[in-house]
Amino acid sequence: MTLLFLLVAALAGGVVLLYEKRLKEENIAKLQNYLAQVVRDERLLEREKMTRVMDLFTQNRYKIEDMQGRILTVSRREFSVGAALMWFAVGGIGLVVYLAYYYFKRPEILRADLQTGEIHG
């Protein structure tokens, strides 16, 4: 019975992991669309554009790391429920391994080009 539970947890983790990946791609596409709209808006001053772009990233839980010229660098560390479920399927002790991994992993870094409105991962 326990083995069946762990197998179901692993399968559920795989499904959730795929869903999280698709959701992440959709969210980055939405961020890029909004960024492109703000960059192309001629009615806004440069200062207002910067404020909106920074608000966009901070509202989406990104930490603003650096600004060099027209490139804004942001980062975010994401917790993956799918990966946690898959690690949990390794006898339960794997969840502790994933939590340690999450704590020490590097955040995802995105670079937003404020001239073209593109986001590079």
Secondary structure by P-SEA (a helix, b strand, c coil): caaaaaaaaaaaaaaaaaaaaaaaaaaaaaaaaaaaaaaacccccaaaaaaaaaaaaaaaccccccccccbbbbbbbbbbaaaaaaaaacccaaaaaaaaaaaccccbbbbbccccccccc
